[in-house]
């Protein structure tokens, strides 16, 4: 599954916040069902033309919010939490 995220460099929101908000909305809206494996930080950063630290910051925020869970070297997945 390819995740659809678009970063608007002209938007007032920081790129990491745009990534966080879009993944969160897709997870809570069912577009990304629980258990969906997310791209690696480096992979998504490359896909979006962002620095890996920007994507990592978004993933950390999503994990803190309970939207995703990271399983060490196995990757990050959409958590089974409700809204």
Secondary structure, DSSP 8 states (H G I E B T S, - for coil): --------TTSSS-HHHHHHHHHHHHHHTTSS-TT-B---HHHHHHHHT--HHHHHHHHHHHHHTTSEEE-GGG-EEE-----
